[in-house]
Amino acid sequence: MKAPIAPSAYSWTGSYGGIAGGYGWGHSDQTDSGIPVVPPLVPRDGSYPVRGGLFGGTLGYNWQQRPWVLGLEGDLSWADITGHSDLCGPLTATPLPCGTKLDALGTFRGRAGIAVGAAGNWLLYATGGLAVGRIHGWDALTPASGDVWRAGWTVGAGIETTLAPNWTAKLEYLYVDFGNAQVFNVVPGVSESVGLSANILRAGINYRFGDQAPPPQLYTRVVPMAAGNIWSGWYAGLNAGYVDGSRIINTDGSVFANSTTRQTAPAMAAGATSQLETGQGGFLGGVQFGYNTMLSPLLLAGFEADIQGSSLRGSASTATSVLTNAGTWDTSIAASRSLSYLGTIRARVGATVTPNLLLYVTGGLAYGGVKSSTTISQANAIADVPANTTSGSFSDNRAGYTVGGGGEWMFLSKWSLKAEYLYYDLGSANYGTGNILVDEFQTSLPGFGIAAIGTSTRVHFNGNIARVGLNYHLN
């Protein structure tokens, strides 16, 4: 017969904060949409290693049941993980440098581990969750550069042990992946995408808030919770509601070559420059969990994390005509944008206006999957002028911010209903949608030479959320 597992003498239960620093190494690819390749080859403009240091702060909470420890941990670090290649642009006459820098890294992760050792003061754990990073990419061709906050994922493992009753030290490995998506336009109409993944090895010191908790017991006496403390503790639930997004999508045409018919290229650029207004509004629904603590009989603080699927889609089209001495340039444009999912990690601060009614404000990180695409077609009725079509698209897991407020009503023991408003902003994207070229020597236009424009699209991924939710409180 197996002996029962004894509870640890040391308890990991409770909240903590600390600092951590270390070293990261990995790989970055830059993809130039203007480099033609034969599938399935990847049109890499540059491919090179990245490396560098990072340092930041950590907050977390552990819950221990016998030897098993579950927890949540969030961190934000300054980073200087950089790399470059001197041989980017393999199809240009002279290859030029390009590079990438990860200058900030944040994670929000679950932790699951086991307390080992004679006193249970060694914690072995696995961890994984959301990663957020600020990525800077550059290319010396024009030169051009851009910055973006991107959401990705992370997994890893670590070991943590006590140094003193309220102090612990840890050693941790994380793998982070931010995928590959457009960051800037290297030349008009041609987008440059940057992908980055890295290994992170770091050491940290944490301070446990409050006195060392008593070791977990096999049996505990149930103590009724005070009436004013019904909000304290963990909760989880479901939510559903309405989400909208910015209606406006702007397209732009810029001249980078002109023929001897001076009005041709400006007319082409004017036709490709437009503002489209899409439909807005969709369904949003998902799950949330969080933790509350009462700062006083009236004041509450806590955090909440959620993730939702979204049906928000919008599309629009327009047609314009630009009349010149060399004929009429007819342009049609179709554009779309969408939000496939949205998640938030937020702080909440509120007041119990009655024991069962909580009013709160909230704000923090937002992240989501965004997409946009544009197709531009141009034609001229003059003989031999070819119809031209160009297009481009953008897809990324973006990070941004959210703020809002709401009210929550405890209508039954352990059950609450909430109504909430949030504003979210995942930033803007300016992506290349290709070039349009007309060789007048091959047409009946009155001049010669090539008229050429670069096209791009600008879209803002922001909007409003109004939703209701149902929570079950685990206290």
C-alpha angles and dihedrals in degrees: 000000000000118000114242117258109258120226116253120260088222121059122214093189115122145052126299143176134197151135131273136183139173148122135300132199132174145112141291132196126195115203121200112201089204094067109093115217137167112252135279089033116098117237095233115183091183135359120187146139123267128205142162147113137292137192133181152122135290137205126183151147131223130199118195129199111180105310095338119097126193124182152153124235134184129185141173123199139183107234138191101188104150143162141164144179128221091207104064121137099044092187096051120098090249119022112234135199124271131172153171137225131192103204101170133029130186131174136188110195145168117231127205121181151138129248111229138174130068093292096030090242096131116082122198112190147170120215141187145155143100126359125194124190141174108228125195119194130183141178125194093211097097087350107257137162143169145186131218140172106229133187121221140146139268138197131179150124140242151174127234132184140175124266096176135348093285101022131081135176126211141190115202140180122202133179113206127190125188098178123220125291141144117287105167144349111261091197129357109296095008119098127207118213124201126203124188137180127169146179115230124201114181143159125214147180121219132194118213111223115228129009121319106279118237114262115274112269129217090228128025132189114245112238117194112244117242114255093241092054100059091116098057120105140030126330139175135188153134133281139189136175150110129318129184136181142204109293097207126094117175125202124195137196121197127187116236100160131027133199125217087267092080097198096055102080095039089051091050090049092047091053092051092050111087146130118235127194117211130196116264138203135070147162123281126188139158148109138298140188133185151155131241132194127186112234090186136346087282108027126075134185129184148127134252133196125192142166128200140181115233134207093195108140131154135178137174141175136199140180128209138179125208115195118211137162086261096057136280120304110213117199130186122190130190121185138171141181134189145180113215099180139356131199134179138195108197145170117230127205120180151145132237102232086183125009090260100037124074125187117191148168121219142186144157143101125000126188134176150154112264133182138181135172136184135192122192123190127185134185140169124206092223111111119271095009103133123226109246128204127185131172144177140183141201130208127170147144099243131195126208141130142287135199132180148113144236151164131253128197125200098215097167135016105288094357126100138173123212137191116199143179122202134178113207132191123187094175133246133293128208108191133178119250099186140259133289117209131184121189103206092195088070094050141056091255111127097247142043138236129062125299109201137175134183118220132205141170130223120201133170119213104208138113150125136293127201114180148149128223144191120217134190114207117218097202 
